[in-house]
Every structure is written in C-alpha cells, then in structure tokens.
Amino acid sequence: MTTAVNSTEEVVLAAGCFWGVEQLFKKLDGVLETEVGYTGGGMPEPDYHRVCTGVTGHAEAVLVRFDSTRVAYEEVLRYFFRLHDPTMLNRQHNDVGSQYRSAIFAATPAQRRIAEEFVRTENESGRWERPVVTQIVDLETFWPAEDYHQDYLDKNPYGYNCHILRD
C-alpha cells in the first residue's frame, strides 16, 4: 500500500493591486489555484471599499495554491519578486497606500524561514538599487474579496493592470 503525499501548499502574497498579481500567478506552471482577498489588518470581514481607504490595515493579496512537486516555494518567491518592485514602500506603480504594500504572508514557520532567507539573499545580491522592504508576516486570516474581483482580468481583459514580469 502506498501513502499519498499531499504536495499542495498555500502562500498569500501582496504586491500592489491584486488583479495583475493574480493574472500573472495563474500563468506560473505548478500553480493550481488563485484567489484574491485581504489580509494583514485588524478589521474583521473587510470589503474592497474600506480596504481602499487604508483604514483597515489590510493589504490586497493573492492566495496562491501550488503543487510543490512542480514548483518549489522558493521559485514562487522568485516569481513574486519578478512581478513587482519589492523596494517600493506602500506603493506599486500608480497605487499608493499600505493596502498596496509588498508582503509575504507565510502559512507555516518553514515558509517564514525560507522567506526571511530569500529576502536577505535578495538584499545582499546587489540586484536592487534600494533595500527590499517586503514584509514577512505570519498569515492569520485571509478574507476572500468580493466575487467580482475574482479572475477580474479574465472577465475584463482591458481592465487596469500595472504588473509585468521582469527578467
């Protein structure tokens, strides 16, 4: 008898407007599912309009569910750093405010350790002109965004998107 190994992992990542982040993560081989939402704040059951004001403390974020036998957590983090500027504090492109911060919401202590080492290595690499400001936070509650935000750029292909993949 063989025992099935669960190779599905989750991490929640914030990198500015969640529409573009979700769209790009859906293209990464090994990603099984994405969901946009809010995390990192103090208000229960946040909604888009309150999060946009910045008063909830939440970040727009994407839950990325991936098959770790197809894509390693470190590769997910590398991809995350390619699709936004991790040196921008509370801003990505035209989106300004703490709700657009760069953050890794680690689902496990192991993910947190790996993320801390990853950010340390990135800072020491000389790749960035400014220090990486990406927060590493333990994931508490992820609140799914309203249905109209899920798969937004699939539904609205000409909708607002400020994310591109860099080499």
ChimeraX attribute file (.defattr): number of C-alpha atoms within 10 A of each C-alpha:
attribute: neighborCount
match mode: 1-to-1
recipient: residues
	/A:1	3
	/A:2	4
	/A:3	5
	/A:4	6
	/A:5	6
	/A:6	9
	/A:7	10
	/A:8	14
	/A:9	18
	/A:10	21
	/A:11	20
	/A:12	25
	/A:13	28
	/A:14	29
	/A:15	30
	/A:16	31
	/A:17	26
	/A:18	28
	/A:19	24
	/A:20	23
	/A:21	25
	/A:22	25
	/A:23	19
	/A:24	15
	/A:25	23
	/A:26	18
	/A:27	10
	/A:28	14
	/A:29	12
	/A:30	18
	/A:31	20
	/A:32	16
	/A:33	14
	/A:34	21
	/A:35	22
	/A:36	27
	/A:37	25
	/A:38	27
	/A:39	29
	/A:40	22
	/A:41	18
	/A:42	12
	/A:43	14
	/A:44	11
	/A:45	13
	/A:46	20
	/A:47	17
	/A:48	14
	/A:49	8
	/A:50	13
	/A:51	21
	/A:52	19
	/A:53	12
	/A:54	16
	/A:55	13
	/A:56	21
	/A:57	19
	/A:58	28
	/A:59	28
	/A:60	30
	/A:61	33
	/A:62	30
	/A:63	24
	/A:64	20
	/A:65	19
	/A:66	24
	/A:67	18
	/A:68	18
	/A:69	12
	/A:70	12
	/A:71	14
	/A:72	14
	/A:73	19
	/A:74	15
	/A:75	12
	/A:76	21
	/A:77	17
	/A:78	14
	/A:79	17
	/A:80	22
	/A:81	21
	/A:82	15
	/A:83	20
	/A:84	23
	/A:85	21
	/A:86	25
	/A:87	19
	/A:88	20
	/A:89	17
	/A:90	20
	/A:91	21
	/A:92	21
	/A:93	14
	/A:94	10
	/A:95	15
	/A:96	17
	/A:97	17
	/A:98	21
	/A:99	28
	/A:100	27
	/A:101	28
	/A:102	30
	/A:103	23
	/A:104	24
	/A:105	27
	/A:106	21
	/A:107	16
	/A:108	13
	/A:109	10
	/A:110	10
	/A:111	20
	/A:112	18
	/A:113	12
	/A:114	15
	/A:115	22
	/A:116	17
	/A:117	13
	/A:118	15
	/A:119	21
	/A:120	13
	/A:121	12
	/A:122	17
	/A:123	17
	/A:124	12
	/A:125	9
	/A:126	10
	/A:127	10
	/A:128	13
	/A:129	8
	/A:130	11
	/A:131	16
	/A:132	19
	/A:133	17
	/A:134	22
	/A:135	17
	/A:136	18
	/A:137	16
	/A:138	16
	/A:139	17
	/A:140	12
	/A:141	14
	/A:142	20
	/A:143	20
	/A:144	20
	/A:145	20
	/A:146	12
	/A:147	11
	/A:148	8
	/A:149	16
	/A:150	20
	/A:151	19
	/A:152	18
	/A:153	16
	/A:154	11
	/A:155	11
	/A:156	9
	/A:157	10
	/A:158	8
	/A:159	12
	/A:160	12
	/A:161	15
	/A:162	17
	/A:163	22
	/A:164	12
	/A:165	11
	/A:166	10
	/A:167	7
